[in-house]
Amino acid sequence: MSAGQGFIALAVVILGRWQPIYVTLSALLFGFTIILRVWANQVSPGIPVDFITMVPYLVTLVAVAGFAGKVRPPAASGQPYIKG
């Protein structure tokens, strides 16, 4: 079970613009939100768990909705490799 991590992984690649440095930075952003979810569960028991669990996915939606329109995939994406 991936528990929605695949959706976040796609968002990392899209937000990272298929560049290794940017992908690393966006992975750190989303990793921070996942750790924030764990930390918030321990620190503030007054906040409902459902709201805390939504944080990584809300950050993912905001990031992709805000930046995905400006990103272009690589030209060879989806093309089979033919050794020449």
Biopython code that builds the backbone (N, CA, C, O; Angstrom):
import numpy as np
from Bio.PDB.StructureBuilder import StructureBuilder

atoms = [
    (1, "MET", "N", (0.834, -1.178, 0.000)),
    (1, "MET", "CA", (0.000, 0.000, 0.000)),
    (1, "MET", "C", (0.880, 1.243, 0.000)),
    (1, "MET", "O", (1.789, 1.386, 0.817)),
    (2, "SER", "N", (0.590, 2.118, -0.919)),
    (2, "SER", "CA", (1.412, 3.328, -1.023)),
    (2, "SER", "C", (0.828, 4.501, -0.235)),
    (2, "SER", "O", (1.535, 5.475, 0.026)),
    (3, "ALA", "N", (-0.414, 4.428, 0.138)),
    (3, "ALA", "CA", (-1.077, 5.464, 0.945)),
    (3, "ALA", "C", (-0.979, 6.846, 0.313)),
    (3, "ALA", "O", (-0.806, 7.840, 1.019)),
    (4, "GLY", "N", (-1.087, 6.917, -1.008)),
    (4, "GLY", "CA", (-1.076, 8.205, -1.680)),
    (4, "GLY", "C", (0.305, 8.756, -1.965)),
    (4, "GLY", "O", (0.419, 9.869, -2.477)),
    (5, "GLN", "N", (1.343, 8.028, -1.656)),
    (5, "GLN", "CA", (2.697, 8.526, -1.878)),
    (5, "GLN", "C", (3.035, 8.588, -3.364)),
    (5, "GLN", "O", (3.896, 9.376, -3.754)),
    (6, "GLY", "N", (2.394, 7.794, -4.193)),
    (6, "GLY", "CA", (2.633, 7.843, -5.631)),
    (6, "GLY", "C", (2.190, 9.172, -6.227)),
    (6, "GLY", "O", (2.862, 9.721, -7.100)),
    (7, "PHE", "N", (1.071, 9.681, -5.761)),
    (7, "PHE", "CA", (0.583, 10.980, -6.209)),
    (7, "PHE", "C", (1.570, 12.073, -5.818)),
    (7, "PHE", "O", (1.840, 12.986, -6.599)),
    (8, "ILE", "N", (2.101, 11.973, -4.611)),
    (8, "ILE", "CA", (3.087, 12.958, -4.164)),
    (8, "ILE", "C", (4.372, 12.816, -4.970)),
    (8, "ILE", "O", (5.014, 13.819, -5.280)),
    (9, "ALA", "N", (4.760, 11.588, -5.315)),
    (9, "ALA", "CA", (5.973, 11.389, -6.112)),
    (9, "ALA", "C", (5.830, 12.007, -7.505)),
    (9, "ALA", "O", (6.776, 12.608, -8.013)),
    (10, "LEU", "N", (4.672, 11.865, -8.118)),
    (10, "LEU", "CA", (4.431, 12.521, -9.408)),
    (10, "LEU", "C", (4.480, 14.037, -9.274)),
    (10, "LEU", "O", (5.006, 14.727, -10.147)),
    (11, "ALA", "N", (3.938, 14.544, -8.195)),
    (11, "ALA", "CA", (3.979, 15.990, -7.970)),
    (11, "ALA", "C", (5.413, 16.468, -7.770)),
    (11, "ALA", "O", (5.763, 17.569, -8.195)),
    (12, "VAL", "N", (6.244, 15.651, -7.128)),
    (12, "VAL", "CA", (7.649, 16.015, -6.939)),
    (12, "VAL", "C", (8.347, 16.153, -8.286)),
    (12, "VAL", "O", (9.096, 17.105, -8.506)),
    (13, "VAL", "N", (8.105, 15.211, -9.181)),
    (13, "VAL", "CA", (8.749, 15.254, -10.493)),
    (13, "VAL", "C", (8.234, 16.432, -11.317)),
    (13, "VAL", "O", (9.016, 17.117, -11.977)),
    (14, "ILE", "N", (6.947, 16.666, -11.282)),
    (14, "ILE", "CA", (6.375, 17.776, -12.046)),
    (14, "ILE", "C", (6.853, 19.109, -11.485)),
    (14, "ILE", "O", (7.248, 19.998, -12.240)),
    (15, "LEU", "N", (6.819, 19.248, -10.172)),
    (15, "LEU", "CA", (7.260, 20.496, -9.556)),
    (15, "LEU", "C", (8.762, 20.693, -9.722)),
    (15, "LEU", "O", (9.234, 21.828, -9.798)),
    (16, "GLY", "N", (9.513, 19.600, -9.779)),
    (16, "GLY", "CA", (10.959, 19.679, -9.959)),
    (16, "GLY", "C", (11.397, 19.909, -11.386)),
    (16, "GLY", "O", (12.594, 20.000, -11.661)),
    (17, "ARG", "N", (10.440, 20.004, -12.304)),
    (17, "ARG", "CA", (10.708, 20.304, -13.718)),
    (17, "ARG", "C", (11.672, 19.312, -14.368)),
    (17, "ARG", "O", (12.394, 19.675, -15.297)),
    (18, "TRP", "N", (11.692, 18.092, -13.904)),
    (18, "TRP", "CA", (12.519, 17.015, -14.460)),
    (18, "TRP", "C", (14.015, 17.335, -14.361)),
    (18, "TRP", "O", (14.817, 16.779, -15.111)),
    (19, "GLN", "N", (14.384, 18.210, -13.457)),
    (19, "GLN", "CA", (15.788, 18.562, -13.214)),
    (19, "GLN", "C", (16.180, 18.011, -11.844)),
    (19, "GLN", "O", (15.451, 18.221, -10.874)),
    (20, "PRO", "N", (17.320, 17.308, -11.738)),
    (20, "PRO", "CA", (17.670, 16.642, -10.475)),
    (20, "PRO", "C", (17.737, 17.577, -9.267)),
    (20, "PRO", "O", (17.288, 17.203, -8.183)),
    (21, "ILE", "N", (18.274, 18.756, -9.422)),
    (21, "ILE", "CA", (18.378, 19.677, -8.283)),
    (21, "ILE", "C", (17.000, 20.130, -7.828)),
    (21, "ILE", "O", (16.714, 20.145, -6.631)),
    (22, "TYR", "N", (16.149, 20.498, -8.773)),
    (22, "TYR", "CA", (14.806, 20.955, -8.423)),
    (22, "TYR", "C", (13.956, 19.819, -7.860)),
    (22, "TYR", "O", (13.144, 20.036, -6.961)),
    (23, "VAL", "N", (14.139, 18.622, -8.382)),
    (23, "VAL", "CA", (13.408, 17.465, -7.858)),
    (23, "VAL", "C", (13.827, 17.203, -6.418)),
    (23, "VAL", "O", (12.989, 16.888, -5.573)),
    (24, "THR", "N", (15.113, 17.330, -6.138)),
    (24, "THR", "CA", (15.593, 17.141, -4.772)),
    (24, "THR", "C", (14.981, 18.171, -3.831)),
    (24, "THR", "O", (14.543, 17.828, -2.733)),
    (25, "LEU", "N", (14.950, 19.417, -4.252)),
    (25, "LEU", "CA", (14.366, 20.469, -3.415)),
    (25, "LEU", "C", (12.864, 20.271, -3.200)),
    (25, "LEU", "O", (12.358, 20.483, -2.098)),
    (26, "SER", "N", (12.160, 19.868, -4.250)),
    (26, "SER", "CA", (10.719, 19.643, -4.076)),
    (26, "SER", "C", (10.457, 18.403, -3.230)),
    (26, "SER", "O", (9.477, 18.367, -2.485)),
    (27, "ALA", "N", (11.314, 17.384, -3.328)),
    (27, "ALA", "CA", (11.172, 16.210, -2.467)),
    (27, "ALA", "C", (11.394, 16.582, -1.008)),
    (27, "ALA", "O", (10.720, 16.057, -0.121)),
    (28, "LEU", "N", (12.336, 17.488, -0.756)),
    (28, "LEU", "CA", (12.545, 17.960, 0.615)),
    (28, "LEU", "C", (11.326, 18.729, 1.123)),
    (28, "LEU", "O", (10.961, 18.609, 2.292)),
    (29, "LEU", "N", (10.694, 19.521, 0.250)),
    (29, "LEU", "CA", (9.486, 20.244, 0.639)),
    (29, "LEU", "C", (8.379, 19.281, 1.052)),
    (29, "LEU", "O", (7.771, 19.443, 2.110)),
    (30, "PHE", "N", (8.123, 18.290, 0.225)),
    (30, "PHE", "CA", (7.054, 17.343, 0.534)),
    (30, "PHE", "C", (7.433, 16.438, 1.695)),
    (30, "PHE", "O", (6.567, 16.050, 2.480)),
    (31, "GLY", "N", (8.707, 16.094, 1.818)),
    (31, "GLY", "CA", (9.151, 15.313, 2.971)),
    (31, "GLY", "C", (8.951, 16.080, 4.264)),
    (31, "GLY", "O", (8.574, 15.502, 5.283)),
    (32, "PHE", "N", (9.203, 17.391, 4.223)),
    (32, "PHE", "CA", (8.969, 18.223, 5.393)),
    (32, "PHE", "C", (7.493, 18.223, 5.780)),
    (32, "PHE", "O", (7.173, 18.191, 6.969)),
    (33, "THR", "N", (6.596, 18.258, 4.811)),
    (33, "THR", "CA", (5.167, 18.261, 5.149)),
    (33, "THR", "C", (4.742, 16.929, 5.757)),
    (33, "THR", "O", (3.863, 16.894, 6.619)),
    (34, "ILE", "N", (5.354, 15.841, 5.318)),
    (34, "ILE", "CA", (5.025, 14.531, 5.899)),
    (34, "ILE", "C", (5.534, 14.458, 7.340)),
    (34, "ILE", "O", (4.835, 13.957, 8.220)),
    (35, "ILE", "N", (6.736, 14.952, 7.578)),
    (35, "ILE", "CA", (7.275, 14.973, 8.938)),
    (35, "ILE", "C", (6.477, 15.935, 9.819)),
    (35, "ILE", "O", (6.286, 15.679, 11.008)),
    (36, "LEU", "N", (6.015, 17.036, 9.238)),
    (36, "LEU", "CA", (5.174, 17.976, 9.977)),
    (36, "LEU", "C", (3.891, 17.297, 10.444)),
    (36, "LEU", "O", (3.403, 17.559, 11.543)),
    (37, "ARG", "N", (3.353, 16.423, 9.598)),
    (37, "ARG", "CA", (2.151, 15.681, 9.976)),
    (37, "ARG", "C", (2.426, 14.803, 11.189)),
    (37, "ARG", "O", (1.616, 14.755, 12.115)),
    (38, "VAL", "N", (3.556, 14.108, 11.193)),
    (38, "VAL", "CA", (3.909, 13.241, 12.321)),
    (38, "VAL", "C", (4.152, 14.070, 13.579)),
    (38, "VAL", "O", (3.700, 13.713, 14.667)),
    (39, "TRP", "N", (4.873, 15.183, 13.417)),
    (39, "TRP", "CA", (5.176, 16.039, 14.551)),
    (39, "TRP", "C", (3.909, 16.665, 15.143)),
    (39, "TRP", "O", (3.769, 16.741, 16.364)),
    (40, "ALA", "N", (2.991, 17.111, 14.289)),
    (40, "ALA", "CA", (1.766, 17.751, 14.763)),
    (40, "ALA", "C", (0.880, 16.767, 15.518)),
    (40, "ALA", "O", (0.173, 17.161, 16.445)),
    (41, "ASN", "N", (0.910, 15.499, 15.135)),
    (41, "ASN", "CA", (0.137, 14.496, 15.873)),
    (41, "ASN", "C", (0.649, 14.357, 17.302)),
    (41, "ASN", "O", (-0.137, 14.110, 18.217)),
    (42, "GLN", "N", (1.930, 14.510, 17.499)),
    (42, "GLN", "CA", (2.507, 14.337, 18.830)),
    (42, "GLN", "C", (2.389, 15.599, 19.681)),
    (42, "GLN", "O", (2.179, 15.505, 20.891)),
    (43, "VAL", "N", (2.518, 16.762, 19.077)),
    (43, "VAL", "CA", (2.589, 18.007, 19.835)),
    (43, "VAL", "C", (1.214, 18.549, 20.209)),
    (43, "VAL", "O", (0.991, 18.930, 21.358)),
    (44, "SER", "N", (0.303, 18.585, 19.264)),
    (44, "SER", "CA", (-0.992, 19.217, 19.532)),
    (44, "SER", "C", (-2.132, 18.211, 19.398)),
    (44, "SER", "O", (-2.657, 18.005, 18.303)),
    (45, "PRO", "N", (-2.509, 17.590, 20.500)),
    (45, "PRO", "CA", (-3.603, 16.615, 20.427)),
    (45, "PRO", "C", (-4.976, 17.265, 20.231)),
    (45, "PRO", "O", (-5.953, 16.551, 20.004)),
    (46, "GLY", "N", (-5.081, 18.595, 20.311)),
    (46, "GLY", "CA", (-6.371, 19.267, 20.153)),
    (46, "GLY", "C", (-6.843, 19.364, 18.718)),
    (46, "GLY", "O", (-8.039, 19.519, 18.472)),
    (47, "ILE", "N", (-5.930, 19.277, 17.765)),
    (47, "ILE", "CA", (-6.296, 19.357, 16.351)),
    (47, "ILE", "C", (-6.762, 17.974, 15.892)),
    (47, "ILE", "O", (-6.094, 16.978, 16.170)),
    (48, "PRO", "N", (-7.892, 17.898, 15.196)),
    (48, "PRO", "CA", (-8.358, 16.588, 14.727)),
    (48, "PRO", "C", (-7.335, 15.929, 13.797)),
    (48, "PRO", "O", (-6.692, 16.597, 12.987)),
    (49, "VAL", "N", (-7.201, 14.634, 13.926)),
    (49, "VAL", "CA", (-6.217, 13.865, 13.167)),
    (49, "VAL", "C", (-6.483, 13.953, 11.666)),
    (49, "VAL", "O", (-5.541, 13.948, 10.874)),
    (50, "ASP", "N", (-7.727, 14.031, 11.275)),
    (50, "ASP", "CA", (-8.061, 14.104, 9.849)),
    (50, "ASP", "C", (-7.491, 15.364, 9.203)),
    (50, "ASP", "O", (-7.020, 15.314, 8.067)),
    (51, "PHE", "N", (-7.526, 16.478, 9.902)),
    (51, "PHE", "CA", (-6.974, 17.719, 9.354)),
    (51, "PHE", "C", (-5.457, 17.646, 9.249)),
    (51, "PHE", "O", (-4.870, 18.127, 8.280)),
    (52, "ILE", "N", (-4.833, 17.048, 10.239)),
    (52, "ILE", "CA", (-3.381, 16.904, 10.211)),
    (52, "ILE", "C", (-2.952, 15.963, 9.094)),
    (52, "ILE", "O", (-1.924, 16.191, 8.456)),
    (53, "THR", "N", (-3.715, 14.922, 8.851)),
    (53, "THR", "CA", (-3.395, 13.955, 7.799)),
    (53, "THR", "C", (-3.522, 14.581, 6.414)),
    (53, "THR", "O", (-2.849, 14.140, 5.482)),
    (54, "MET", "N", (-4.364, 15.592, 6.257)),
    (54, "MET", "CA", (-4.565, 16.240, 4.957)),
    (54, "MET", "C", (-3.431, 17.159, 4.540)),
    (54, "MET", "O", (-3.322, 17.484, 3.358)),
    (55, "VAL", "N", (-2.584, 17.591, 5.463)),
    (55, "VAL", "CA", (-1.577, 18.618, 5.173)),
    (55, "VAL", "C", (-0.682, 18.269, 3.987)),
    (55, "VAL", "O", (-0.552, 19.107, 3.094)),
    (56, "PRO", "N", (-0.045, 17.074, 3.910)),
    (56, "PRO", "CA", (0.817, 16.806, 2.755)),
    (56, "PRO", "C", (0.066, 16.843, 1.420)),
    (56, "PRO", "O", (0.610, 17.290, 0.410)),
    (57, "TYR", "N", (-1.167, 16.380, 1.420)),
    (57, "TYR", "CA", (-1.934, 16.347, 0.185)),
    (57, "TYR", "C", (-2.408, 17.741, -0.218)),
    (57, "TYR", "O", (-2.478, 18.051, -1.407)),
    (58, "LEU", "N", (-2.729, 18.573, 0.756)),
    (58, "LEU", "CA", (-3.099, 19.954, 0.433)),
    (58, "LEU", "C", (-1.911, 20.723, -0.126)),
    (58, "LEU", "O", (-2.059, 21.485, -1.081)),
    (59, "VAL", "N", (-0.735, 20.530, 0.462)),
    (59, "VAL", "CA", (0.473, 21.178, -0.067)),
    (59, "VAL", "C", (0.751, 20.694, -1.479)),
    (59, "VAL", "O", (1.152, 21.479, -2.338)),
    (60, "THR", "N", (0.540, 19.395, -1.729)),
    (60, "THR", "CA", (0.738, 18.839, -3.065)),
    (60, "THR", "C", (-0.208, 19.482, -4.077)),
    (60, "THR", "O", (0.217, 19.878, -5.162)),
    (61, "LEU", "N", (-1.476, 19.585, -3.726)),
    (61, "LEU", "CA", (-2.450, 20.185, -4.644)),
    (61, "LEU", "C", (-2.137, 21.651, -4.915)),
    (61, "LEU", "O", (-2.230, 22.105, -6.055)),
    (62, "VAL", "N", (-1.770, 22.385, -3.885)),
    (62, "VAL", "CA", (-1.454, 23.805, -4.068)),
    (62, "VAL", "C", (-0.212, 23.966, -4.940)),
    (62, "VAL", "O", (-0.181, 24.824, -5.822)),
    (63, "ALA", "N", (0.804, 23.152, -4.702)),
    (63, "ALA", "CA", (2.046, 23.271, -5.478)),
    (63, "ALA", "C", (1.824, 22.913, -6.941)),
    (63, "ALA", "O", (2.298, 23.618, -7.832)),
    (64, "VAL", "N", (1.117, 21.834, -7.191)),
    (64, "VAL", "CA", (0.890, 21.415, -8.584)),
    (64, "VAL", "C", (-0.060, 22.383, -9.291)),
    (64, "VAL", "O", (0.152, 22.719, -10.456)),
    (65, "ALA", "N", (-1.095, 22.825, -8.600)),
    (65, "ALA", "CA", (-2.030, 23.771, -9.224)),
    (65, "ALA", "C", (-1.366, 25.117, -9.498)),
    (65, "ALA", "O", (-1.715, 25.802, -10.459)),
    (66, "GLY", "N", (-0.423, 25.490, -8.664)),
    (66, "GLY", "CA", (0.234, 26.778, -8.839)),
    (66, "GLY", "C", (1.348, 26.782, -9.862)),
    (66, "GLY", "O", (1.602, 27.808, -10.494)),
    (67, "PHE", "N", (2.029, 25.639, -10.040)),
    (67, "PHE", "CA", (3.221, 25.625, -10.879)),
    (67, "PHE", "C", (3.175, 24.662, -12.056)),
    (67, "PHE", "O", (4.019, 24.764, -12.946)),
    (68, "ALA", "N", (2.241, 23.747, -12.099)),
    (68, "ALA", "CA", (2.244, 22.719, -13.148)),
    (68, "ALA", "C", (1.929, 23.287, -14.525)),
    (68, "ALA", "O", (2.378, 22.727, -15.524)),
    (69, "GLY", "N", (1.190, 24.354, -14.614)),
    (69, "GLY", "CA", (0.857, 24.924, -15.905)),
    (69, "GLY", "C", (2.053, 25.508, -16.638)),
    (69, "GLY", "O", (2.025, 25.640, -17.862)),
    (70, "LYS", "N", (3.093, 25.855, -15.915)),
    (70, "LYS", "CA", (4.265, 26.475, -16.508)),
    (70, "LYS", "C", (5.361, 25.466, -16.845)),
    (70, "LYS", "O", (6.390, 25.841, -17.406)),
    (71, "VAL", "N", (5.160, 24.216, -16.518)),
    (71, "VAL", "CA", (6.200, 23.199, -16.666)),
    (71, "VAL", "C", (5.936, 22.379, -17.928)),
    (71, "VAL", "O", (4.801, 21.986, -18.195)),
    (72, "ARG", "N", (6.980, 22.130, -18.689)),
    (72, "ARG", "CA", (6.891, 21.312, -19.897)),
    (72, "ARG", "C", (7.648, 20.013, -19.672)),
    (72, "ARG", "O", (8.775, 20.038, -19.179)),
    (73, "PRO", "N", (7.052, 18.875, -20.025)),
    (73, "PRO", "CA", (7.774, 17.602, -19.880)),
    (73, "PRO", "C", (8.877, 17.491, -20.924)),
    (73, "PRO", "O", (8.866, 18.229, -21.909)),
    (74, "PRO", "N", (9.826, 16.586, -20.728)),
    (74, "PRO", "CA", (10.874, 16.393, -21.723)),
    (74, "PRO", "C", (10.284, 15.979, -23.071)),
    (74, "PRO", "O", (9.244, 15.321, -23.120)),
    (75, "ALA", "N", (10.936, 16.357, -24.144)),
    (75, "ALA", "CA", (10.415, 16.084, -25.482)),
    (75, "ALA", "C", (10.364, 14.588, -25.774)),
    (75, "ALA", "O", (9.479, 14.136, -26.501)),
    (76, "ALA", "N", (11.290, 13.818, -25.225)),
    (76, "ALA", "CA", (11.348, 12.385, -25.507)),
    (76, "ALA", "C", (10.550, 11.554, -24.515)),
    (76, "ALA", "O", (10.641, 10.327, -24.534)),
    (77, "SER", "N", (9.780, 12.184, -23.658)),
    (77, "SER", "CA", (8.991, 11.447, -22.675)),
    (77, "SER", "C", (7.926, 10.615, -23.387)),
    (77, "SER", "O", (7.162, 11.145, -24.194)),
    (78, "GLY", "N", (7.872, 9.332, -23.096)),
    (78, "GLY", "CA", (6.900, 8.434, -23.702)),
    (78, "GLY", "C", (7.332, 7.856, -25.032)),
    (78, "GLY", "O", (6.571, 7.103, -25.640)),
    (79, "GLN", "N", (8.508, 8.175, -25.504)),
    (79, "GLN", "CA", (9.020, 7.654, -26.775)),
    (79, "GLN", "C", (9.937, 6.476, -26.483)),
    (79, "GLN", "O", (10.768, 6.561, -25.579)),
    (80, "PRO", "N", (9.810, 5.396, -27.213)),
    (80, "PRO", "CA", (10.721, 4.265, -26.985)),
    (80, "PRO", "C", (12.139, 4.610, -27.416)),
    (80, "PRO", "O", (12.353, 5.348, -28.378)),
    (81, "TYR", "N", (13.088, 4.066, -26.694)),
    (81, "TYR", "CA", (14.507, 4.298, -26.998)),
    (81, "TYR", "C", (14.940, 3.330, -28.090)),
    (81, "TYR", "O", (14.791, 2.117, -27.943)),
    (82, "ILE", "N", (15.467, 3.854, -29.164)),
    (82, "ILE", "CA", (15.985, 3.037, -30.269)),
    (82, "ILE", "C", (17.475, 3.289, -30.346)),
    (82, "ILE", "O", (17.919, 4.396, -30.652)),
    (83, "LYS", "N", (18.234, 2.261, -30.067)),
    (83, "LYS", "CA", (19.677, 2.389, -30.075)),
    (83, "LYS", "C", (20.149, 2.576, -31.507)),
    (83, "LYS", "O", (19.862, 1.754, -32.377)),
    (84, "GLY", "N", (20.863, 3.647, -31.745)),
    (84, "GLY", "CA", (21.219, 3.979, -33.111)),
    (84, "GLY", "C", (22.645, 3.880, -33.325)),
    (84, "GLY", "O", (23.122, 4.129, -34.432)),
]
sb = StructureBuilder()
sb.init_structure("model")
sb.init_model(0)
sb.init_chain("A")
sb.init_seg("    ")
for serial, (resi, resn, name, xyz) in enumerate(atoms, 1):
    if name == "N":
        sb.init_residue(resn, " ", resi, " ")
    sb.init_atom(name, np.array(xyz, "f"), 0.0, 1.0, " ", f" {name:<3s}", serial, name[0])
structure = sb.get_structure()
